[in-house]
Each structure stands twice: as structure tokens, then as C-alpha cells.
Amino acid sequence: MFWLVAGALLLAAAVALVLGVRRGRAVEAPALQDLQVYRDQLAEIERDLARGVIATEEATRLKTEVSRRILETDRLTRQAGGAGETRGPGGTLLIGFIVLLLAGSVALYWHLGAPGYPDMPLTARLAQAEELHRSRPDQAAAEADAPRPPAVQAEPEFLDLMAKLRATVAQRPQDIQGRRLLAQNEARLGDFKAAYTAQRQVIDLLGDKATAEDHAGLAELLIFAAGGYVAPEAEAELSKALALDPQNGTARYYAGLMFAQLGRADRAFVLWRDLLEGSPADAPWMPVLRARIGEIADKAGVRYTPPGAGVKGPDAAALQAAAGMGAGDRAAMIEGMVQQLSDRLGSAGGSPEEWAQLINALGVLGRKDEAAEQWAAAQAAYAGQDGALATIGAAAQAAGVAP
């Protein structure tokens, strides 16, 4: 319906403009104006003669003179070649300009608009997001609908240690550290419900001493258990974390995720942009932010180029594949990515951001000797370029291979 109405309006505007150009450009020749005056004079002479105002001889003489002028004017008109004249630019040029103008308006809408989308007034969208926020499923419903995570293959020795840890924690109701370890290791096994139960017990035992990181960690485990969905229970923990520490990166990331899920890309973008620009390169949320910030910016109607946009990192498919891997397979995948980046920089070179990414990754993996080698190679590649060396040097310092 939109395109039918828009097409009809476009056609009507084009027809009106073309007709206006054609009609407005035909101007009456001066000779035609003279002819009309002479015809009026002949009619006036006939009326005067009928009323007896002038004599017959005078009327004949006047009509002869006027008729002579009419014949002369008619001769001049034929010589001019027509009854009208064209002024200004050619009509074809103006019509072409009108077509170009109308086509440009369609192209501009195609680039800036959203072809195929229904009407989405801001008030209705905000109301819809608010209703979705108010009535969205709770944690239990989300867990029931969440896909079951793949089973994590663990060594028998680790499973034996986990059995002993569970038994020990059960016997020590006030053991905060034991419950912290239990939450971390249950998450490693993929049992996020057991993990967030243990983390919640940690917070209950700590009371007012619970930190922002404690609440953010509980929110993260709740989100993992719900298959990546931010339920009201997880939102409550995020709010507590941000109240204690507004700069908590984990809470800011998941708060942005919640707004993205609610259709508030504008709020998600602000949170994620500030987090992306203010976080160290090796922060755990950075790969996902780099992969999704462009999509969120588009939905928010913002043109945004993230820092280090030229860095080639894992794509969305690789991130999704990594999320379903066991710890060993995930580590192998990361090792492979780091090796590919290292090989490419060694053979073809790269941007300062790519060198920084590689040195950061090697530092996180504990391969400081290789990080030091890459720092030396980067210094040689960017000798004399202070800006580039500052970017790479910050990563080298974070990896512990530069003063």
C-alpha cells in the first residue's frame, strides 16, 4: 500500500510539473496581441456606424486602414513561423531535470529510509518496548524454553574433585570461598542453574558486603542458564551491581544486551559504545561488542565507526561455535585464531590495532616470550611512528612485556 500511494503521488507530481512547464513556457507573440486590437477596432467602427456617430464614407476609410494593418500583421506572423515563441532553456532539459529530481527523491528514501517497514512512530515503539519489558518471561520460564547446552566433557579427576567440593560445601553452610569455587566450577561443567544457586548463596552470606562483581557474576550465570536471555531476575542483579559500581563492565554489557532484546537499540548503543571505547582490548566482552556494535548502531539510526575497525577478529559464526564448545576445544580454537593472526602479520604486516590485538592475546594465553617477540617486530615495523607505537605499546604493557 505504501508503494502504491507513493507511486501515485510521484506520478501526480511529475505530471503537474511537466504540464506547468509546458503551459508556462508558451507565451503569446506580440503580433497576435496586435491582431486582437485591430479586430476590436473593426467591431467598434461597425457599432459607431450603426448608431450614426460617423458617416458611411468615414467608416469605410477607417475599416480600410484597419484591414490593411491586419493583413500586414498576418504577413509578419507567417514570416515568424508560428503563433508562439519559446523563452529560456529547452523544454526537454527542464523535463529531464524534473525526472532526475523525482528519481533522486526515490533513491534518497531507499538509502535513508526503510523500504518495506510498517509505520513505526516513536511513541508507539517506546510503548511497545515498555510493555515488553513489563510482561517478559521470568527466569523459570526462560530456563524452561532455553535449549539444553551441550554436555561438557571433563576429565574423571576433575569430576571426582567436584564431587568432593559439593560434599564439603554442603557440610559447611558458612563457607563463602567454597561456594565461590563451586559456582565457578559448576559453570565450567555447563550446569548454570547449580552455578547461580551457589553464587546466590555467596551473596546471601556476604549481605551488605557483596560487591558489584558478585551481583554481576550472579546476573551472568542467570543469563547463561536462560540461554542468553536477560530475565527480570537477572536485571535486578545488574541494577544492584551498577548501583554499587556504575563502571562495572560485566553489568554494563548485559544491561546493553537487555535493552537490545527489548527493542531499545538506542539505549543499548550508548552503553555498548562507551564500554567498547573505554575497555581494555583483552576484556572478555570486547569480541562480542566488536561483532555486534555495527548492527546495534544501525538499529539506533547512528553512523558509527568503532575504534580499531580494521582489526580482523572472529565473525558471528565463530563466536556462536565457540559458545557451544568445551573448554579444551574453545582454547584450541582461540589458539588457532591467534596463530593465523600471527602468521598474517609476519608475512603481510598489518595495522597497529592488529599488532596490539595479537600481543594482548598472547599475554592472556600466558605466552609472554612470543608476546615480547611480536612487540619487538612491531617496533621495527613502526619505527618512528609515535602514534602507532603508543597503541601497540599499551598492549605490550598490559601483556607485561614492555616497561
C-alpha positions in Angstrom: 0.0 0.0 0.0 2.8 2.4 0.8 4.4 1.9 -2.6 1.1 2.3 -4.4 0.3 5.6 -2.6 3.9 6.8 -3.0 3.9 5.9 -6.7 0.6 7.7 -7.3 1.8 10.8 -5.6 5.1 10.7 -7.5 3.3 10.3 -10.8 0.9 13.1 -10.0 3.7 15.4 -9.0 5.6 14.6 -12.3 2.5 15.3 -14.4 1.8 18.5 -12.6 5.4 19.7 -13.1 5.5 18.8 -16.7 2.2 20.4 -17.6 3.2 23.5 -15.7 6.4 23.7 -17.6 4.7 23.3 -21.0 1.9 25.7 -20.3 4.0 28.3 -18.6 6.6 28.4 -21.3 4.3 29.2 -24.2 4.0 33.0 -24.4 1.7 34.9 -26.7 3.5 36.7 -29.6 3.2 40.5 -29.8 1.7 40.2 -33.3 -1.2 38.1 -32.0 -1.9 40.8 -29.4 -2.0 43.5 -32.2 -4.4 41.3 -34.3 -6.8 41.2 -31.4 -6.7 45.0 -31.0 -7.4 45.5 -34.7 -10.4 43.2 -34.6 -11.8 45.1 -31.6 -11.3 48.3 -33.6 -13.3 47.0 -36.6 -16.1 45.9 -34.2 -16.2 49.4 -32.7 -16.3 51.1 -36.1 -19.4 49.0 -37.0 -21.1 50.0 -33.8 -20.4 53.7 -34.4 -21.8 53.4 -37.9 -24.9 51.7 -36.7 -25.6 54.4 -34.1 -24.9 57.2 -36.7 -22.0 58.6 -34.9 -19.8 58.6 -38.1 -20.6 58.9 -41.7 -20.5 56.0 -44.1 -17.5 57.4 -46.1 -15.5 57.8 -42.8 -16.4 54.3 -41.7 -15.3 52.8 -45.0 -12.0 54.7 -44.8 -11.3 53.6 -41.2 -12.2 50.0 -42.0 -9.8 50.0 -44.9 -7.0 51.3 -42.8 -7.6 48.8 -40.0 -7.9 45.9 -42.6 -4.6 46.9 -44.1 -2.9 46.7 -40.7 -4.4 43.3 -40.1 -3.1 42.0 -43.4 0.4 43.4 -42.6 0.4 41.8 -39.1 -0.7 38.5 -40.5 2.1 38.6 -43.0 4.6 39.3 -40.3 3.2 36.4 -38.2 3.7 33.9 -41.0 7.2 35.0 -41.5 8.0 34.5 -37.8 6.9 30.8 -38.3 4.3 30.3 -35.7 2.0 31.9 -33.2 4.2 31.5 -30.1 7.8 31.5 -29.1 9.9 29.7 -26.5 11.9 31.5 -23.9 14.6 30.2 -21.6 16.2 26.7 -21.6 14.8 24.0 -23.7 11.7 22.2 -22.6 13.4 18.8 -22.9 16.1 19.9 -20.5 13.6 21.0 -17.9 11.6 17.8 -18.1 14.8 15.8 -17.8 15.6 17.8 -14.6 12.2 17.0 -13.2 12.7 13.3 -13.9 16.1 13.4 -12.2 14.7 15.2 -9.2 11.9 12.6 -8.7 14.3 9.7 -9.2 16.7 11.3 -6.7 14.0 11.5 -4.1 13.3 7.8 -4.5 17.0 7.0 -4.3 17.4 9.1 -1.2 14.5 7.3 0.5 15.9 4.0 -0.5 19.2 4.9 1.2 18.0 6.7 4.3 14.6 5.1 4.7 13.4 1.6 5.5 11.6 0.1 2.4 9.1 -2.5 3.4 8.8 -1.5 7.0 5.4 -0.6 8.5 4.7 2.7 10.2 6.8 2.9 13.4 6.1 6.1 15.3 8.5 6.7 18.2 5.7 6.9 20.8 4.4 3.5 19.8 7.8 1.9 19.7 8.6 3.2 23.2 5.3 2.0 24.5 5.8 -1.4 22.9 9.3 -1.7 24.4 7.9 -0.7 27.8 5.2 -3.3 27.6 7.7 -5.9 26.5 9.9 -5.0 29.5 7.0 -5.3 31.9 5.5 -8.5 30.6 8.5 -10.5 29.5 9.0 -14.1 30.8 10.7 -14.7 34.2 13.8 -16.7 34.8 12.0 -20.0 35.3 10.0 -19.7 32.1 13.1 -18.7 30.2 15.1 -21.7 31.5 12.3 -24.0 30.5 12.4 -22.7 27.0 16.1 -22.4 26.7 17.9 -25.0 24.6 19.9 -27.5 26.6 23.6 -26.7 26.4 25.9 -29.4 25.0 27.4 -31.7 27.6 30.9 -30.7 28.7 33.4 -33.5 28.6 35.6 -33.3 31.7 38.4 -35.4 33.0 37.5 -38.1 35.6 39.9 -36.5 38.1 38.1 -33.2 37.8 34.7 -34.8 38.3 36.0 -36.5 41.4 37.2 -33.2 42.8 33.8 -31.6 42.0 32.0 -34.4 43.9 34.3 -33.7 46.9 33.7 -30.0 46.6 30.0 -30.3 46.6 30.1 -32.6 49.7 32.4 -30.2 51.5 30.2 -27.2 50.8 27.1 -29.0 51.9 28.8 -29.7 55.3 30.0 -26.0 55.7 27.0 -23.7 55.4 29.1 -20.6 56.1 31.9 -21.4 53.7 31.9 -18.4 51.3 35.1 -19.3 49.5 33.9 -22.9 48.9 30.7 -21.6 47.4 32.6 -19.3 45.1 34.7 -22.2 43.8 31.5 -24.3 43.5 29.8 -21.6 41.4 32.8 -21.2 39.1 33.3 -24.9 38.5 29.6 -25.7 38.1 29.7 -23.1 35.3 32.7 -24.8 33.7 30.6 -28.0 33.6 27.7 -26.2 32.0 25.4 -26.6 35.0 24.5 -22.9 35.2 21.5 -23.5 37.5 23.7 -25.1 40.1 26.3 -22.3 39.5 23.9 -19.5 40.1 22.4 -21.2 43.1 25.9 -21.3 44.7 26.6 -17.7 43.7 23.3 -16.6 45.2 24.3 -18.3 48.4 27.6 -16.4 48.3 25.7 -13.1 48.1 23.3 -14.1 50.9 26.2 -14.9 53.2 28.0 -11.7 52.4 25.0 -9.5 52.8 25.9 -5.8 52.5 29.5 -6.7 51.8 28.6 -8.3 48.5 30.4 -6.4 45.7 29.3 -5.2 42.3 31.2 -8.1 40.8 29.3 -10.6 42.9 26.0 -9.3 41.7 27.2 -9.0 38.1 28.5 -12.6 38.3 25.1 -13.9 39.5 23.4 -12.0 36.7 25.7 -13.5 34.2 25.0 -17.1 35.4 21.3 -16.4 35.3 21.6 -15.2 31.7 23.7 -18.3 30.7 21.0 -20.5 32.3 18.3 -18.8 30.3 20.1 -19.3 27.0 21.4 -15.7 26.7 18.1 -14.1 27.7 18.1 -11.3 30.4 15.1 -12.1 32.6 13.8 -9.8 35.3 15.8 -11.6 38.0 19.0 -11.0 36.1 18.1 -7.4 35.5 17.6 -6.9 39.3 21.1 -8.2 39.9 22.5 -5.9 37.2 20.8 -3.0 38.8 22.4 -3.8 42.1 25.8 -4.2 40.5 25.5 -0.8 38.7 24.3 0.9 41.9 27.5 -0.3 43.6 29.8 0.4 40.7 28.4 2.3 37.6 31.5 1.4 35.7 31.2 -2.4 36.2 31.9 -3.8 32.7 30.0 -7.0 33.0 26.9 -5.3 34.2 27.1 -2.6 31.5 27.5 -5.2 28.8 24.5 -7.3 29.9 22.4 -4.2 30.5 23.0 -3.3 26.9 22.1 -6.8 25.9 18.8 -6.5 27.8 17.9 -3.2 26.0 18.8 -4.8 22.6 16.4 -7.6 23.4 13.7 -5.2 24.3 14.0 -3.2 21.1 15.7 -0.2 22.7 18.7 -0.2 20.4 19.2 3.5 21.2 20.0 2.7 24.9 21.9 -0.4 24.1 24.2 1.5 21.7 25.1 4.2 24.2 26.0 1.5 26.8 28.0 -0.6 24.4 29.7 2.3 22.6 31.0 3.7 25.9 32.0 0.2 27.1 33.8 -0.5 23.8 35.7 2.7 23.8 36.7 2.6 27.5 37.6 -1.1 27.9 41.0 -2.8 27.6 41.4 -4.8 24.4 41.5 -8.1 26.3 38.2 -7.5 28.2 36.0 -10.6 27.8 33.1 -8.7 26.2 35.2 -7.0 23.5 35.0 -9.6 20.8 31.2 -9.7 21.0 31.0 -5.9 21.2 33.1 -5.5 18.1 30.9 -8.1 16.3 27.6 -6.5 17.2 28.1 -2.8 17.7 27.6 -2.1 14.0 24.2 -3.8 13.9 23.1 -2.0 17.1 24.3 1.3 15.7 22.2 0.8 12.5 19.1 -0.1 14.5 19.7 3.0 16.6 20.0 5.2 13.5 23.6 6.1 14.2 26.5 6.2 11.9 29.4 4.8 13.9 32.9 3.5 13.2 34.2 1.6 16.2 37.9 2.1 17.2 40.1 -0.5 15.5 37.5 -1.2 12.9 40.2 -2.5 10.6 41.1 -5.3 13.0 40.1 -8.7 11.8 38.5 -10.7 14.6 36.2 -13.7 14.8 32.9 -13.4 13.0 29.5 -14.1 14.5 29.5 -17.7 13.3 32.9 -18.3 15.0 31.6 -16.8 18.2 28.5 -18.9 18.2 30.5 -22.0 17.5 32.9 -21.1 20.4 29.9 -20.7 22.8 29.0 -24.3 22.3 32.5 -25.8 22.7 34.0 -27.4 25.7 36.9 -25.6 27.4 39.6 -27.6 25.6 38.0 -27.1 22.2 37.5 -23.4 22.8 41.1 -23.0 23.8 42.2 -24.8 20.7 40.0 -22.5 18.5 41.5 -19.4 20.2 45.0 -20.7 19.7 44.2 -21.2 16.0 42.9 -17.7 15.6 46.0 -16.2 17.3 48.3 -18.3 15.1 46.5 -17.1 12.0 46.8 -13.5 13.0 50.5 -14.0 13.9 51.2 -15.6 10.5 49.4 -12.9 8.6 51.2 -10.1 10.4 54.5 -11.8 10.0 54.1 -12.2 6.2 52.0 -9.2 5.1 52.1 -6.8 8.1 49.0 -5.1 9.5 47.6 -2.1 11.4 48.7 -1.0 14.8 45.4 -2.3 16.2 46.1 -5.8 14.8 49.5 -5.9 16.4 48.0 -4.8 19.7 45.3 -7.4 19.4 47.9 -10.1 18.8 50.2 -9.0 21.7 47.2 -8.8 24.1 46.0 -12.3 23.1 49.5 -13.8 23.6 49.7 -12.1 27.0 46.3 -13.5 28.1 47.4 -17.0 26.9 50.5 -16.8 29.0 52.8 -16.9 26.0 54.9 -13.9 27.1 58.0 -14.9 25.2 56.1 -14.8 21.9 54.4 -11.5 23.0 57.8 -10.0 23.5 58.9 -11.2 20.1 55.9 -9.6 18.5 56.4 -6.4 20.4 60.0 -6.2 19.0 58.7 -7.0 15.5 56.1 -4.3 15.8 58.7 -1.7 17.0 60.7 -2.5 13.9 57.7 -2.2 11.6 56.6 1.1 13.0 59.9 2.7 13.9 59.5 6.5 14.1 55.7 6.4 14.2 54.9 7.5 17.7 51.1 7.2 17.4 51.2 3.6 16.2 53.9 2.6 18.8 51.8 4.2 21.6 48.8 1.9 20.6 50.9 -1.2 20.4 53.0 -0.3 23.5 49.8 -0.1 25.6 49.0 -3.7 24.7 52.6 -4.7 25.4 52.5 -3.1 28.8 49.2 -4.9 29.5 50.9 -8.2 28.5 53.8 -7.5 30.8 56.5 -7.3 28.0 57.1 -3.6 28.0 58.0 -1.2 30.8 
